Amino acid sequence: MNGQPIPRAAAQEYAAWFRILADATRVQIVSVLARGAPMSVTGIVAAVGVSQSTVSQHLKVLAATRLVLAERRGTTRLYRLDMTRMPAFPSAADVMMGRPAAAPGAARAVAPGVAPGVAPATAPGVAPAPGDAVAAREAMTLREMRAADAEQVLAIYQAGLDAGDASFETEAPSWAAFDAAKLPSHRHVAVGSGGGPVRGWVAVSSVSSRRAYAGVVEHSVYVDPRACQRGVGFALLNALISSTEAAGIWTIQSGIFPENTASLRLHERAGFRVVGIRDRPGSHHGRWRDVVLVERRSASAESR
């Protein structure tokens, strides 16, 4: 920064973020929610070790900023982090010490290891493949998919198909076919920091032209095998959930081969549930295979 302070507007936004987390219990709550599936107040209380009333009060503060989102499943209210609401959120040390940090309002930044222990999504599943891993400290950024990403998106698609547990398809479509099949909205990519290569993508298709199904979409999420163990799939699913919620979509669904346990675990952590198993609906490389049906229903669907 050549000895100059960061711009006043950026400093004010960073200060607002720091005020939100200027409490040890809030930091603990955020850290717990960042590491797994949506949690109830009771679960957070057990993990953090403070009273229910204290946790509830802090959740109100975090929810007011939409850093934490609430969703209802049956009679239980669950809380999760909205990773896409953390645009360019830096550490205090990075900002004050002049290390590079994206400006507020820039593309959404996702810290490496956003969900420790969660395998990246493949979709319905790319089994992590051996190979040269992306540098562990490289930051990832989420943004909308562009036509200029076509070659990389389709290459990642093909890598997933080649791994054997992604889809009944064996060849990625042309960009024209891909573009026609996917809705224009809700297309996200994860890229390397500073506009690096695409590391993964998520997109959706309509399931029916009938009006009753207007709020139901089927998603696909694929991750570059070299970007495994990075939380890329988890971040992409969170971006998809946020954009579909904002658009009034009430159900996201997909089918996953049962052998793709990494993708099944990832979807469970992202709030999807298994709703059934289709018995050998298709043949893949000469073998009839089952498909596990998963879906995530918006918590606010009934209020619409």
C-alpha positions, 0 to 999 in steps of 0.5 A: 500500500506504499505507506498509505492507509486503506480507504476510509470506506473499506476501513469502515466496512472492516470495522463493522465486521470486527465489531460483529465478532468482538465477542469470544462466544460469537467467534466460537459459535461461528467456528462451530458452524463453519465446521459441519452441518446446520446445528440447533441451539441445543447443539451449539450450547453443548459445543460452546459450553454456555447457556441457551439464553446466551447462545440465542442472544448471540445468534440474533446478532449474527442473524441480523447481519445474515452471517448466520441463517436460520432454517426450520426442519419440522419443529426444529430451527437450525442455524448455518453460516452463509459463506457467501455473505463474507465478501472479502472478509480479511483477518485483522492482521492482514488489513493492518499489516498491509497484506493483500486483501480483496476490497469490500464488495468484490467477488466472494472470498472463501478461505481455504478449508472452509469446512475442515474434514469435508470432501469436495462435492462431485456431482452427483459426485466426482471422487477425489482423484490423486494428482497434484493438489492445489497449493494449500494456502491458495485462497479461493473466490466465488463468482458467477459463471461466464461464457469465458469459463466454458473450456475450464468448466467443461474440462472439470465436467469431463474429469468428473465423468472420467472418474466413474462415479459422477453421472450416467453420462460419459462425455461432457456436452458442448458449451452450446448444449450445456448453456441451453440445459442450465438455467441462466441464474444460479451458475457459480464457479470457484476460482483461484485468488486474483482471477486464477483458474476455475476449481469447481462449478455449480449450476441448475436445470429446471425439472419440469415446465409445469407451473407447480414445479416452478420452484424446483431445480436439479443441480450439478456440482463438480470440482477439479480433482486437483482441488480436493480437500479444499472445501470447494464443493461445500462453498459452491453448494452454499452459494447455490443455496443462497442464490436459490433462496433469494430467487424463491426456489423451494427445492433443490434436488439431485441424484448421486451414485451410492458409491460416491460417499464423499458427495453424499456426506457433503450434501448432508452437511449442506442440509440435503436429505436422502428421500429415496433410492431409484433401483437401477434406472440406468446402465453405466459402462455395462453395469446397472446402477442405483441412484440415491435421490437427495433434496434440500427444501427451503425452510421458508417455502410454506410461508410463500 
